[in-house]
Every structure is written in C-alpha cells, then in structure tokens.
C-alpha cells in the first residue's frame, strides 16, 4: 500500500500476449490495482478476457483510457517501439510513470534487483531485453567481487516464443543486451548471442554466462551467484541454476534457465515471462518506496 492507504494504480497499454500476461500478474499483487487496459482491437483475446474479468478496457488506445480512468500512478507499455514515444509523451504530460517493455529505450535501462534503486526517481524506465533480465544479475554478482574484464552470454529460446518484434530486431536485441552487461552488469567488455531453437516440444529459456575473471575464491563466486539467483526468484520463481557455477582457469561459467509461471503465456516462454515479471517488480518496488 502507498502512503495514502491505497495500492498503486496502474494501467496496461497493449492487449496482446504480453499485456494479457501482465494483467494476471498485476491481479495477484497486493500492492497494485489494475485501473484499466488500452488496446486497438476490441475483439482480441486479451480485450475479451480483461472485460470478462471486470476490467475497464478501451479499443481506441491510451488517449481514451486516460479519459476514462483517474489517478493513475504508473503505466506498462506492452505495444511497440514505434508506438511508445507518443505514449511516453502522453504519460509524462500527466505525471504518470512509464515502464517500457518495448525496444524504444527512451528511459534508463533497468534490471530490478541490480539498479532500480539508482533510478528510483526516473519518470520512465526501460526493461532492455529478456536476455539482459536473465543474465545481468549474474554478471553483476560476479563483477561485484572481482575485476570483470569480459562477459559473454548465450540465450537460447524456443522459436515459438519469439514474436515478429524479436525476429525483426535480433541485432538490436544482442547489442542492447551486451550494452546492459557492461553498463549495468559491470563487465568492461561484453558480447551477447541469442539462439532461436525450433525444437518440439519447445524448450525452456536457457542462458549460459561466461565471465573472464582473475583467480578467485570459488566459494565466494558460488555464494555471489546463488544470492543473485535468490533475489531474482523473488519475482520469477522459475529462474534457477541448472548446475553449480564452474570456476577455473580464469573463467566462470554459469547456466541459468527460466521457466514461466504459465499465467497466460506458456511455461516454456520464460523469455517473455521474465519481462512481465520484471515489469511488475518495478511497479511493486515503486509502491514500497512510497509506503
């Protein structure tokens, strides 16, 4: 609950798969109140489901939603990079915080357990990529105890969970993830790779993190990585180590998988689930800060 005794009032822009999954997660949060959802297709599955669950839903976009609901504190944008700048302008004009799940990247890049506290007052934040959400906490944990010259990550996701936006922006995905590994994770240099795997049945998101490090206490690395995993599990229960970190010969290798909660998205789509879970975590931490 925020200072005046009410939950943080939030809106969701976009009634596709991401927006619908956000709806279920917001409904579960005692700190958040879903004030409404804005879409452009009145017959979309997300719009129909939201109406059936008793939510205010518009089919004429954010402008109409802002006319229908009052006292919004925060909005999640689950639309597109091309649509987000206008949404951001409309929200900023009304003093409404924005959590951007698109690649627009207008606000500071955020990975909640690593750097949200340093950007607590930002009116808009961007969640970068699913690869960053899954791997930056591990890289940051390692760079917190050693001088990390280089980090490389490989994120493998089911091709079924890669939408057209991901497929059209692979280069941007990898460069944004690598940049986050450096600016948020603390690696001096970094590289990111994404693999779309067509396996059937679909595989769960898997991430391999390589960190070039000086000789270090193995137990210290293991403890730092495990602490980072525990922190992410607070909002992504399906985030877990596949094996203990491998440390030796100047290299630390960490294997992490992400299983989704299965709210609306299939459980194998951990790459999408970690984004919606991170978005809700950002909003909850804002609510906590105002209590």
PASEBA-1860 file (N, C-alpha, C; in nm, 3 decimals):
! residues 291
1> XXXXXXXX> 0.084/-0.120/0.000/0.000/0.000/0.000/0.087/0.125/0.000 ~ 0.047/0.229/-0.073/0.124/0.352/-0.075/0.079/0.443/0.037 ~ 0.145/0.557/0.048/0.130/0.640/0.165/-0.013/0.676/0.201 ~ -0.100/0.695/0.105/-0.237/0.735/0.136/-0.330/0.616/0.160 ~ -0.273/0.496/0.172/-0.353/0.379/0.208/-0.414/0.303/0.093 ~ -0.377/0.335/-0.031/-0.431/0.261/-0.145/-0.318/0.199/-0.226 ~ -0.347/0.092/-0.299/-0.246/0.032/-0.387/-0.208/0.129/-0.498 ~ -0.095/0.103/-0.561/-0.051/0.181/-0.677/-0.146/0.151/-0.793
9> XXXXXXXX> -0.205/0.255/-0.850/-0.299/0.237/-0.961/-0.221/0.232/-1.092 ~ -0.237/0.121/-1.164/-0.158/0.101/-1.286/-0.250/0.074/-1.405 ~ -0.197/0.103/-1.524/-0.267/0.073/-1.649/-0.175/-0.011/-1.737 ~ -0.233/-0.087/-1.826/-0.158/-0.167/-1.922/-0.195/-0.118/-2.061 ~ -0.093/-0.081/-2.139/-0.115/-0.040/-2.277/-0.076/-0.157/-2.365 ~ -0.173/-0.212/-2.435/-0.149/-0.331/-2.516/-0.227/-0.449/-2.461 ~ -0.307/-0.512/-2.545/-0.389/-0.626/-2.501/-0.349/-0.754/-2.573 ~ -0.224/-0.759/-2.619/-0.173/-0.882/-2.680/-0.126/-0.979/-2.573
17> XXXXXXXX> -0.041/-1.072/-2.609/0.005/-1.173/-2.515/0.078/-1.115/-2.396 ~ 0.165/-1.016/-2.420/0.241/-0.956/-2.311/0.148/-0.880/-2.217 ~ 0.061/-0.798/-2.274/-0.032/-0.723/-2.191/-0.125/-0.812/-2.111 ~ -0.171/-0.921/-2.173/-0.260/-1.013/-2.103/-0.188/-1.084/-1.989 ~ -0.064/-1.125/-2.013/0.013/-1.188/-1.905/0.037/-1.090/-1.791 ~ 0.065/-0.964/-1.825/0.079/-0.862/-1.722/-0.048/-0.850/-1.638 ~ -0.163/-0.857/-1.703/-0.290/-0.846/-1.631/-0.299/-0.948/-1.518 ~ -0.268/-1.074/-1.547/-0.275/-1.177/-1.445/-0.177/-1.150/-1.331
25> XXXXXXXX> -0.059/-1.104/-1.364/0.042/-1.078/-1.260/0.002/-0.959/-1.174 ~ -0.051/-0.854/-1.236/-0.096/-0.738/-1.159/-0.209/-0.777/-1.066 ~ -0.302/-0.859/-1.116/-0.415/-0.901/-1.032/-0.368/-0.972/-0.905 ~ -0.256/-1.043/-0.913/-0.206/-1.118/-0.797/-0.135/-1.030/-0.694 ~ -0.093/-0.912/-0.737/-0.011/-0.829/-0.650/-0.097/-0.748/-0.552 ~ -0.071/-0.761/-0.423/-0.148/-0.682/-0.325/-0.111/-0.534/-0.327 ~ 0.000/-0.500/-0.392/0.046/-0.362/-0.395/-0.003/-0.285/-0.517 ~ -0.065/-0.356/-0.613/-0.105/-0.293/-0.738/-0.254/-0.309/-0.762
33> XXXXXXXX> -0.312/-0.208/-0.827/-0.454/-0.211/-0.863/-0.463/-0.180/-1.013 ~ -0.518/-0.272/-1.089/-0.529/-0.253/-1.234/-0.648/-0.161/-1.263 ~ -0.617/-0.038/-1.305/-0.721/0.061/-1.330/-0.783/0.045/-1.468 ~ -0.709/-0.014/-1.564/-0.765/-0.031/-1.697/-0.660/-0.075/-1.797 ~ -0.707/-0.117/-1.915/-0.619/-0.163/-2.022/-0.658/-0.092/-2.152 ~ -0.558/-0.058/-2.231/-0.582/0.011/-2.358/-0.533/-0.074/-2.473 ~ -0.621/-0.099/-2.570/-0.584/-0.174/-2.689/-0.638/-0.106/-2.812 ~ -0.624/-0.174/-2.925/-0.678/-0.117/-3.050/-0.772/-0.216/-3.119
41> XXXXXXXX> -0.781/-0.337/-3.067/-0.867/-0.440/-3.127/-0.969/-0.486/-3.024 ~ -1.095/-0.445/-3.037/-1.196/-0.481/-2.938/-1.224/-0.631/-2.933 ~ -1.186/-0.703/-3.037/-1.214/-0.846/-3.042/-1.093/-0.934/-3.011 ~ -0.984/-0.871/-2.968/-0.867/-0.951/-2.935/-0.896/-1.037/-2.813 ~ -0.825/-1.149/-2.803/-0.844/-1.239/-2.689/-0.816/-1.166/-2.557 ~ -0.712/-1.082/-2.557/-0.677/-1.010/-2.435/-0.786/-0.913/-2.393 ~ -0.843/-0.841/-2.490/-0.951/-0.746/-2.458/-1.072/-0.819/-2.403 ~ -1.109/-0.930/-2.467/-1.225/-1.006/-2.421/-1.202/-1.061/-2.281
49> XXXXXXXX> -1.084/-1.114/-2.258/-1.053/-1.172/-2.127/-1.056/-1.065/-2.019 ~ -0.998/-0.949/-2.047/-0.995/-0.841/-1.949/-1.135/-0.794/-1.914 ~ -1.222/-0.781/-2.015/-1.359/-0.740/-1.988/-1.431/-0.845/-1.905 ~ -1.410/-0.971/-1.937/-1.474/-1.079/-1.861/-1.430/-1.080/-1.715 ~ -1.308/-1.033/-1.691/-1.256/-1.029/-1.554/-1.288/-0.898/-1.484 ~ -1.371/-0.815/-1.548/-1.423/-0.696/-1.483/-1.339/-0.571/-1.494 ~ -1.245/-0.568/-1.587/-1.158/-0.452/-1.601/-1.211/-0.354/-1.704 ~ -1.177/-0.229/-1.687/-1.206/-0.128/-1.789/-1.111/-0.152/-1.906
57> XXXXXXXX> -1.166/-0.165/-2.026/-1.085/-0.191/-2.145/-1.129/-0.097/-2.257 ~ -1.034/-0.029/-2.319/-1.065/0.056/-2.433/-1.010/-0.007/-2.561 ~ -1.070/0.028/-2.673/-1.020/-0.020/-2.802/-0.973/0.097/-2.889 ~ -0.959/0.214/-2.828/-0.913/0.333/-2.902/-0.782/0.386/-2.844 ~ -0.708/0.299/-2.783/-0.575/0.336/-2.739/-0.569/0.410/-2.606 ~ -0.449/0.458/-2.576/-0.422/0.519/-2.447/-0.503/0.645/-2.422 ~ -0.524/0.727/-2.525/-0.597/0.853/-2.505/-0.734/0.828/-2.444 ~ -0.806/0.731/-2.497/-0.939/0.702/-2.444/-0.931/0.650/-2.301
65> XXXXXXXX> -0.831/0.568/-2.272/-0.819/0.516/-2.135/-0.793/0.630/-2.037 ~ -0.709/0.725/-2.076/-0.681/0.837/-1.987/-0.805/0.923/-1.962 ~ -0.899/0.921/-2.056/-1.024/0.994/-2.037/-1.120/0.918/-1.945 ~ -1.102/0.788/-1.935/-1.194/0.705/-1.857/-1.152/0.682/-1.713 ~ -1.021/0.681/-1.688/-0.973/0.649/-1.553/-0.896/0.767/-1.496 ~ -0.897/0.777/-1.366/-0.829/0.887/-1.298/-0.725/0.833/-1.201 ~ -0.639/0.923/-1.158/-0.541/0.894/-1.053/-0.450/0.777/-1.087 ~ -0.409/0.770/-1.212/-0.311/0.667/-1.250/-0.174/0.704/-1.195
73> XXXXXXXX> -0.105/0.606/-1.139/0.030/0.628/-1.089/0.137/0.580/-1.187 ~ 0.105/0.475/-1.264/0.206/0.411/-1.348/0.137/0.337/-1.462 ~ 0.205/0.329/-1.576/0.152/0.254/-1.690/0.262/0.164/-1.748 ~ 0.224/0.043/-1.783/0.312/-0.050/-1.853/0.283/-0.038/-2.002 ~ 0.387/-0.018/-2.082/0.367/-0.013/-2.226/0.414/-0.144/-2.288 ~ 0.318/-0.224/-2.335/0.346/-0.353/-2.398/0.304/-0.350/-2.544 ~ 0.332/-0.239/-2.611/0.292/-0.225/-2.752/0.414/-0.243/-2.843 ~ 0.468/-0.135/-2.894/0.580/-0.145/-2.988/0.672/-0.025/-2.972
81> XXXXXXXX> 0.793/-0.040/-3.025/0.890/0.070/-3.017/0.841/0.193/-3.093 ~ 0.768/0.172/-3.201/0.720/0.286/-3.280/0.607/0.360/-3.209 ~ 0.526/0.286/-3.133/0.412/0.349/-3.065/0.453/0.412/-2.932 ~ 0.559/0.363/-2.872/0.590/0.406/-2.735/0.622/0.554/-2.719 ~ 0.698/0.618/-2.809/0.729/0.760/-2.785/0.606/0.848/-2.763 ~ 0.500/0.825/-2.839/0.378/0.903/-2.820/0.313/0.869/-2.688 ~ 0.312/0.740/-2.653/0.258/0.702/-2.522/0.338/0.768/-2.410 ~ 0.469/0.767/-2.422/0.555/0.826/-2.319/0.525/0.975/-2.304
89> XXXXXXXX> 0.505/1.044/-2.415/0.474/1.187/-2.410/0.343/1.212/-2.337 ~ 0.240/1.131/-2.369/0.109/1.148/-2.307/0.116/1.121/-2.157 ~ 0.190/1.019/-2.119/0.200/0.985/-1.978/0.279/1.090/-1.901 ~ 0.391/1.134/-1.959/0.473/1.234/-1.891/0.397/1.364/-1.869 ~ 0.312/1.401/-1.966/0.234/1.524/-1.954/0.138/1.519/-1.836 ~ 0.105/1.398/-1.794/0.012/1.382/-1.681/0.082/1.336/-1.554 ~ 0.215/1.331/-1.557/0.289/1.291/-1.439/0.275/1.144/-1.404 ~ 0.252/1.060/-1.504/0.234/0.916/-1.482/0.364/0.844/-1.518
97> XXXXXXXX> 0.414/0.763/-1.428/0.536/0.687/-1.455/0.512/0.587/-1.567 ~ 0.620/0.556/-1.640/0.609/0.463/-1.752/0.712/0.352/-1.738 ~ 0.665/0.228/-1.751/0.754/0.112/-1.755/0.745/0.056/-1.896 ~ 0.853/0.068/-1.971/0.854/0.037/-2.113/0.906/-0.105/-2.137 ~ 0.821/-0.190/-2.195/0.861/-0.326/-2.231/0.895/-0.338/-2.379 ~ 0.899/-0.226/-2.450/0.932/-0.227/-2.591/1.081/-0.195/-2.610 ~ 1.133/-0.208/-2.732/1.274/-0.173/-2.756/1.300/-0.024/-2.773 ~ 1.202/0.061/-2.743/1.220/0.205/-2.767/1.337/0.264/-2.689
105> XXXXXXXX> 1.355/0.218/-2.567/1.471/0.257/-2.484/1.485/0.408/-2.466 ~ 1.376/0.475/-2.430/1.383/0.619/-2.406/1.434/0.650/-2.266 ~ 1.397/0.567/-2.170/1.439/0.589/-2.033/1.559/0.503/-1.998 ~ 1.610/0.516/-1.874/1.724/0.434/-1.834/1.690/0.285/-1.835 ~ 1.790/0.204/-1.871/1.772/0.059/-1.873/1.774/0.007/-1.730 ~ 1.678/-0.082/-1.700/1.661/-0.129/-1.563/1.659/-0.282/-1.558 ~ 1.734/-0.338/-1.465/1.722/-0.478/-1.424/1.692/-0.470/-1.275 ~ 1.568/-0.495/-1.231/1.522/-0.457/-1.097/1.615/-0.486/-0.980
113> XXXXXXXX> 1.669/-0.608/-0.965/1.750/-0.632/-0.846/1.888/-0.567/-0.850 ~ 1.927/-0.512/-0.966/2.063/-0.458/-0.980/2.066/-0.307/-0.969 ~ 1.978/-0.236/-1.042/1.996/-0.091/-1.048/1.869/-0.008/-1.036 ~ 1.757/-0.067/-0.997/1.635/0.014/-0.987/1.649/0.120/-0.879 ~ 1.714/0.088/-0.769/1.725/0.186/-0.661/1.802/0.311/-0.706 ~ 1.893/0.295/-0.803/1.968/0.409/-0.853/1.886/0.494/-0.950 ~ 1.770/0.442/-0.991/1.685/0.513/-1.086/1.543/0.526/-1.031 ~ 1.532/0.530/-0.900/1.402/0.530/-0.835/1.316/0.649/-0.874
121> XXXXXXXX> 1.379/0.761/-0.905/1.303/0.882/-0.936/1.278/0.901/-1.085 ~ 1.325/0.809/-1.168/1.305/0.822/-1.313/1.157/0.812/-1.348 ~ 1.110/0.904/-1.430/0.970/0.901/-1.471/0.942/0.790/-1.571 ~ 1.047/0.744/-1.639/1.031/0.635/-1.735/1.151/0.542/-1.725 ~ 1.126/0.412/-1.728/1.235/0.315/-1.730/1.209/0.214/-1.841 ~ 1.317/0.153/-1.890/1.309/0.055/-1.997/1.365/-0.077/-1.948 ~ 1.300/-0.188/-1.984/1.341/-0.319/-1.934/1.438/-0.391/-2.027 ~ 1.496/-0.321/-2.120/1.600/-0.373/-2.208/1.550/-0.496/-2.284
129> XXXXXXXX> 1.604/-0.614/-2.253/1.568/-0.738/-2.323/1.553/-0.851/-2.222 ~ 1.491/-0.958/-2.266/1.479/-1.075/-2.179/1.617/-1.133/-2.148 ~ 1.708/-1.127/-2.247/1.843/-1.176/-2.223/1.912/-1.098/-2.113 ~ 1.892/-0.966/-2.111/1.951/-0.884/-2.006/1.889/-0.915/-1.871 ~ 1.756/-0.930/-1.868/1.691/-0.961/-1.741/1.740/-1.094/-1.682 ~ 1.772/-1.188/-1.770/1.814/-1.321/-1.723/1.961/-1.328/-1.686 ~ 2.046/-1.248/-1.751/2.191/-1.266/-1.733/2.261/-1.153/-1.659 ~ 2.210/-1.032/-1.665/2.276/-0.921/-1.598/2.289/-0.943/-1.447
137> XXXXXXXX> 2.187/-0.997/-1.378/2.206/-1.021/-1.233/2.326/-1.109/-1.201 ~ 2.352/-1.209/-1.286/2.465/-1.298/-1.262/2.596/-1.225/-1.288 ~ 2.603/-1.152/-1.398/2.725/-1.077/-1.430/2.752/-0.971/-1.323 ~ 2.648/-0.903/-1.278/2.665/-0.802/-1.173/2.715/-0.865/-1.043 ~ 2.666/-0.985/-1.012/2.710/-1.053/-0.891/2.859/-1.085/-0.898 ~ 2.904/-1.130/-1.014/3.046/-1.164/-1.030/3.133/-1.038/-1.031 ~ 3.088/-0.934/-1.102/3.167/-0.811/-1.108/3.171/-0.740/-0.973 ~ 3.079/-0.777/-0.885/3.080/-0.718/-0.751/3.191/-0.771/-0.662
145> XXXXXXXX> 3.254/-0.882/-0.702/3.360/-0.940/-0.617/3.494/-0.949/-0.688 ~ 3.496/-0.934/-0.823/3.622/-0.941/-0.897/3.622/-0.835/-1.007 ~ 3.739/-0.806/-1.059/3.751/-0.719/-1.175/3.711/-0.800/-1.298 ~ 3.598/-0.765/-1.358/3.543/-0.844/-1.469/3.579/-0.778/-1.602 ~ 3.678/-0.834/-1.669/3.724/-0.777/-1.795/3.628/-0.807/-1.909 ~ 3.567/-0.928/-1.912/3.486/-0.967/-2.027/3.376/-1.064/-1.984 ~ 3.258/-1.042/-2.038/3.145/-1.133/-2.015/3.079/-1.163/-2.148 ~ 3.035/-1.285/-2.164/2.965/-1.326/-2.286/2.845/-1.411/-2.246
153> XXXXXXXX> 2.731/-1.385/-2.307/2.610/-1.461/-2.274/2.549/-1.519/-2.400 ~ 2.492/-1.638/-2.385/2.420/-1.703/-2.494/2.282/-1.738/-2.441 ~ 2.179/-1.678/-2.496/2.041/-1.704/-2.455/1.972/-1.785/-2.564 ~ 1.921/-1.902/-2.526/1.850/-1.989/-2.621/1.704/-1.992/-2.583 ~ 1.618/-1.958/-2.678/1.474/-1.957/-2.651/1.402/-2.039/-2.757 ~ 1.283/-2.083/-2.723/1.201/-2.154/-2.821/1.161/-2.059/-2.933 ~ 1.170/-2.105/-3.056/1.130/-2.020/-3.168/0.982/-1.984/-3.159 ~ 0.904/-2.067/-3.089/0.761/-2.037/-3.074/0.737/-1.916/-2.985
161> XXXXXXXX> 0.834/-1.885/-2.898/0.816/-1.771/-2.807/0.884/-1.646/-2.859 ~ 0.932/-1.650/-2.982/0.994/-1.533/-3.044/0.896/-1.471/-3.142 ~ 0.840/-1.358/-3.105/0.743/-1.292/-3.191/0.810/-1.216/-3.303 ~ 0.731/-1.153/-3.390/0.787/-1.080/-3.503/0.879/-0.966/-3.461 ~ 0.849/-0.903/-3.347/0.934/-0.795/-3.299/1.074/-0.843/-3.268 ~ 1.083/-0.958/-3.202/1.214/-1.016/-3.170/1.288/-1.053/-3.296 ~ 1.218/-1.118/-3.388/1.282/-1.164/-3.511/1.333/-1.048/-3.598 ~ 1.260/-0.938/-3.596/1.298/-0.824/-3.679/1.408/-0.740/-3.615
169> XXXXXXXX> 1.432/-0.762/-3.486/1.528/-0.677/-3.415/1.637/-0.757/-3.345 ~ 1.681/-0.867/-3.409/1.784/-0.951/-3.348/1.911/-0.872/-3.320 ~ 1.955/-0.792/-3.415/2.078/-0.716/-3.397/2.064/-0.618/-3.281 ~ 1.950/-0.551/-3.273/1.927/-0.457/-3.163/1.920/-0.531/-3.031 ~ 1.858/-0.650/-3.032/1.850/-0.733/-2.911/1.989/-0.764/-2.857 ~ 2.077/-0.810/-2.944/2.209/-0.851/-2.898/2.293/-0.731/-2.855 ~ 2.285/-0.621/-2.928/2.364/-0.504/-2.890/2.313/-0.442/-2.760 ~ 2.181/-0.438/-2.742/2.124/-0.384/-2.618/2.160/-0.470/-2.498
177> XXXXXXXX> 2.156/-0.602/-2.517/2.192/-0.692/-2.407/2.338/-0.676/-2.371 ~ 2.425/-0.671/-2.473/2.568/-0.654/-2.446/2.595/-0.523/-2.375 ~ 2.527/-0.418/-2.417/2.546/-0.287/-2.353/2.503/-0.292/-2.206 ~ 2.394/-0.363/-2.178/2.347/-0.376/-2.039/2.445/-0.457/-1.954 ~ 2.508/-0.558/-2.014/2.608/-0.635/-1.941/2.723/-0.547/-1.896 ~ 2.751/-0.444/-1.974/2.860/-0.351/-1.940/2.812/-0.242/-1.844 ~ 2.708/-0.170/-1.883/2.667/-0.052/-1.806/2.596/-0.087/-1.675 ~ 2.524/-0.198/-1.673/2.453/-0.239/-1.551/2.527/-0.354/-1.482
185> XXXXXXXX> 2.573/-0.450/-1.562/2.638/-0.568/-1.505/2.780/-0.544/-1.458 ~ 2.847/-0.443/-1.512/2.980/-0.411/-1.464/3.095/-0.476/-1.540 ~ 3.067/-0.544/-1.650/3.175/-0.600/-1.732/3.239/-0.490/-1.814 ~ 3.371/-0.493/-1.827/3.440/-0.391/-1.906/3.406/-0.407/-2.054 ~ 3.397/-0.529/-2.100/3.359/-0.559/-2.238/3.260/-0.676/-2.234 ~ 3.169/-0.682/-2.331/3.068/-0.788/-2.329/3.017/-0.819/-2.469 ~ 2.966/-0.938/-2.483/2.903/-0.983/-2.607/2.780/-1.065/-2.570 ~ 2.675/-1.054/-2.650/2.552/-1.130/-2.627/2.509/-1.199/-2.755
193> XXXXXXXX> 2.459/-1.320/-2.741/2.412/-1.401/-2.854/2.274/-1.454/-2.820 ~ 2.184/-1.458/-2.918/2.054/-1.521/-2.898/2.035/-1.630/-3.003 ~ 1.981/-1.742/-2.960/1.954/-1.855/-3.049/1.806/-1.888/-3.042 ~ 1.740/-1.896/-3.158/1.600/-1.938/-3.164/1.598/-2.086/-3.199 ~ 1.553/-2.168/-3.106/1.557/-2.313/-3.122/1.419/-2.364/-3.163 ~ 1.407/-2.437/-3.276/1.277/-2.484/-3.323/1.233/-2.619/-3.264 ~ 1.301/-2.666/-3.160/1.272/-2.798/-3.104/1.124/-2.813/-3.069 ~ 1.074/-2.934/-3.084/0.936/-2.969/-3.050/0.939/-3.100/-2.970
201> XXXXXXXX> 0.895/-3.100/-2.844/0.830/-2.989/-2.774/0.926/-2.873/-2.748 ~ 0.869/-2.753/-2.731/0.952/-2.633/-2.714/1.037/-2.642/-2.587 ~ 1.158/-2.589/-2.595/1.244/-2.591/-2.477/1.228/-2.464/-2.396 ~ 1.260/-2.476/-2.268/1.256/-2.363/-2.177/1.376/-2.272/-2.204 ~ 1.360/-2.143/-2.177/1.470/-2.049/-2.197/1.594/-2.093/-2.118 ~ 1.707/-2.097/-2.185/1.834/-2.133/-2.122/1.937/-2.026/-2.151 ~ 2.018/-1.996/-2.051/2.119/-1.892/-2.063/2.252/-1.943/-2.012 ~ 2.355/-1.922/-2.091/2.490/-1.955/-2.048/2.569/-1.825/-2.035
209> XXXXXXXX> 2.629/-1.805/-1.919/2.706/-1.684/-1.892/2.852/-1.722/-1.873 ~ 2.938/-1.662/-1.954/3.083/-1.681/-1.941/3.143/-1.551/-1.888 ~ 3.227/-1.561/-1.785/3.291/-1.443/-1.729/3.440/-1.469/-1.716 ~ 3.520/-1.385/-1.781/3.665/-1.398/-1.773/3.712/-1.325/-1.647 ~ 3.767/-1.398/-1.554/3.799/-1.343/-1.424/3.940/-1.382/-1.382 ~ 4.001/-1.304/-1.290/4.129/-1.345/-1.233/4.106/-1.461/-1.136 ~ 4.213/-1.517/-1.085/4.199/-1.624/-0.987/4.120/-1.572/-0.868 ~ 4.025/-1.650/-0.823/3.933/-1.604/-0.719/3.887/-1.722/-0.636
217> XXXXXXXX> 3.838/-1.694/-0.517/3.785/-1.797/-0.429/3.656/-1.853/-0.492 ~ 3.657/-1.981/-0.525/3.542/-2.044/-0.590/3.418/-2.032/-0.502 ~ 3.435/-2.052/-0.373/3.321/-2.045/-0.281/3.259/-1.905/-0.283 ~ 3.342/-1.803/-0.295/3.291/-1.666/-0.298/3.208/-1.642/-0.424 ~ 3.253/-1.693/-0.538/3.177/-1.679/-0.662/3.045/-1.753/-0.651 ~ 3.049/-1.876/-0.601/2.927/-1.954/-0.587/2.826/-1.883/-0.498 ~ 2.873/-1.826/-0.388/2.783/-1.758/-0.295/2.721/-1.634/-0.360 ~ 2.802/-1.558/-0.435/2.750/-1.438/-0.500/2.645/-1.473/-0.605
225> XXXXXXXX> 2.672/-1.577/-0.684/2.577/-1.620/-0.787/2.449/-1.671/-0.725 ~ 2.459/-1.751/-0.622/2.340/-1.805/-0.557/2.256/-1.694/-0.495 ~ 2.321/-1.592/-0.440/2.247/-1.479/-0.382/2.172/-1.404/-0.492 ~ 2.235/-1.388/-0.608/2.169/-1.320/-0.720/2.048/-1.400/-0.768 ~ 2.064/-1.531/-0.778/1.954/-1.617/-0.822/1.838/-1.607/-0.724 ~ 1.868/-1.610/-0.596/1.763/-1.599/-0.494/1.687/-1.468/-0.506 ~ 1.758/-1.359/-0.535/1.693/-1.229/-0.548/1.599/-1.227/-0.668 ~ 1.641/-1.283/-0.782/1.554/-1.286/-0.899/1.434/-1.377/-0.874
233> XXXXXXXX> 1.455/-1.485/-0.801/1.344/-1.578/-0.772/1.233/-1.515/-0.690 ~ 1.260/-1.402/-0.629/1.156/-1.332/-0.554/1.041/-1.292/-0.644 ~ 1.070/-1.267/-0.772/0.962/-1.229/-0.864/0.953/-1.320/-0.986 ~ 1.053/-1.406/-1.007/1.048/-1.507/-1.114/1.080/-1.643/-1.052 ~ 0.979/-1.710/-0.995/1.005/-1.837/-0.925/1.071/-1.944/-1.013 ~ 1.050/-1.937/-1.145/1.107/-2.037/-1.235/1.248/-2.008/-1.279 ~ 1.312/-1.909/-1.219/1.452/-1.874/-1.250/1.543/-1.961/-1.163 ~ 1.630/-2.038/-1.223/1.711/-2.130/-1.142/1.841/-2.168/-1.212
241> XXXXXXXX> 1.939/-2.203/-1.128/2.065/-2.257/-1.178/2.043/-2.399/-1.226 ~ 2.104/-2.434/-1.337/2.095/-2.572/-1.386/2.202/-2.659/-1.321 ~ 2.316/-2.599/-1.290/2.424/-2.666/-1.217/2.495/-2.562/-1.133 ~ 2.581/-2.604/-1.045/2.664/-2.509/-0.970/2.758/-2.439/-1.067 ~ 2.795/-2.314/-1.039/2.889/-2.243/-1.127/3.020/-2.321/-1.144 ~ 3.073/-2.317/-1.265/3.201/-2.381/-1.293/3.308/-2.272/-1.294 ~ 3.407/-2.284/-1.207/3.509/-2.180/-1.194/3.646/-2.244/-1.202 ~ 3.731/-2.192/-1.292/3.866/-2.243/-1.306/3.934/-2.191/-1.430
249> XXXXXXXX> 4.065/-2.183/-1.427/4.144/-2.139/-1.542/4.103/-2.001/-1.591 ~ 4.069/-1.914/-1.497/4.036/-1.777/-1.534/3.899/-1.758/-1.595 ~ 3.811/-1.855/-1.580/3.677/-1.846/-1.640/3.571/-1.897/-1.543 ~ 3.464/-1.821/-1.531/3.346/-1.866/-1.457/3.234/-1.889/-1.558 ~ 3.170/-2.005/-1.549/3.060/-2.039/-1.639/2.936/-2.070/-1.556 ~ 2.827/-2.004/-1.589/2.703/-2.020/-1.512/2.591/-2.054/-1.609 ~ 2.510/-2.154/-1.572/2.398/-2.199/-1.655/2.268/-2.168/-1.581 ~ 2.184/-2.088/-1.643/2.057/-2.048/-1.582/1.942/-2.079/-1.678
257> XXXXXXXX> 1.833/-2.132/-1.626/1.713/-2.149/-1.708/1.598/-2.070/-1.647 ~ 1.504/-2.035/-1.731/1.390/-1.954/-1.687/1.262/-2.021/-1.735 ~ 1.187/-2.072/-1.640/1.056/-2.131/-1.671/0.948/-2.031/-1.633 ~ 0.855/-2.008/-1.723/0.749/-1.911/-1.697/0.647/-1.961/-1.598 ~ 0.570/-1.868/-1.544/0.467/-1.902/-1.445/0.344/-1.965/-1.510 ~ 0.330/-1.952/-1.643/0.215/-2.010/-1.711/0.087/-1.935/-1.686 ~ 0.094/-1.805/-1.658/-0.028/-1.727/-1.633/-0.112/-1.716/-1.759 ~ -0.056/-1.661/-1.862/-0.121/-1.657/-1.994/-0.027/-1.716/-2.099
265> XXXXXXXX> 0.099/-1.682/-2.087/0.200/-1.735/-2.178/0.233/-1.879/-2.139 ~ 0.273/-1.963/-2.234/0.312/-2.100/-2.199/0.435/-2.099/-2.109 ~ 0.449/-2.201/-2.026/0.557/-2.205/-1.928/0.695/-2.208/-1.993 ~ 0.705/-2.260/-2.118/0.836/-2.262/-2.183/0.882/-2.123/-2.224 ~ 0.789/-2.027/-2.230/0.822/-1.891/-2.274/0.877/-1.808/-2.158 ~ 0.980/-1.861/-2.093/1.041/-1.788/-1.983/1.100/-1.656/-2.027 ~ 1.139/-1.646/-2.153/1.193/-1.520/-2.205/1.090/-1.408/-2.203 ~ 0.965/-1.440/-2.223/0.859/-1.339/-2.215/0.814/-1.318/-2.072
273> XXXXXXXX> 0.806/-1.428/-1.998/0.759/-1.421/-1.859/0.853/-1.337/-1.773 ~ 0.983/-1.346/-1.796/1.076/-1.269/-1.712/1.061/-1.120/-1.737 ~ 1.016/-1.083/-1.856/0.992/-0.941/-1.885/0.868/-0.890/-1.811 ~ 0.759/-0.965/-1.817/0.638/-0.919/-1.748/0.657/-0.923/-1.596 ~ 0.728/-1.024/-1.547/0.754/-1.033/-1.404/0.842/-0.918/-1.358 ~ 0.943/-0.883/-1.438/1.030/-0.770/-1.404/0.952/-0.639/-1.403 ~ 0.860/-0.624/-1.498/0.780/-0.502/-1.504/0.697/-0.486/-1.378 ~ 0.632/-0.594/-1.336/0.551/-0.589/-1.215/0.639/-0.563/-1.092
281> XXXXXXXX> 0.758/-0.622/-1.091/0.851/-0.600/-0.980/0.890/-0.452/-0.970 ~ 0.913/-0.388/-1.084/0.945/-0.245/-1.084/0.831/-0.167/-1.019 ~ 0.707/-0.196/-1.058/0.592/-0.124/-1.004/0.579/-0.150/-0.853 ~ 0.599/-0.275/-0.812/0.588/-0.307/-0.670/0.694/-0.235/-0.588 ~ 0.815/-0.225/-0.640/0.921/-0.154/-0.568/0.891/-0.005/-0.559 ~ 0.827/0.051/-0.662/0.782/0.191/-0.653/0.677/0.205/-0.543 ~ 0.585/0.107/-0.535/0.482/0.112/-0.432/0.547/0.103/-0.294 ~ 0.644/0.014/-0.278/0.712/0.000/-0.150/0.783/0.130/-0.110
289> XXX> 0.844/0.195/-0.207/0.918/0.319/-0.178/0.827/0.431/-0.131 ~ 0.698/0.422/-0.166/0.604/0.528/-0.129/0.526/0.499/-0.001 ~ 0.551/0.383/0.056/0.477/0.346/0.178/0.523/0.427/0.298
END
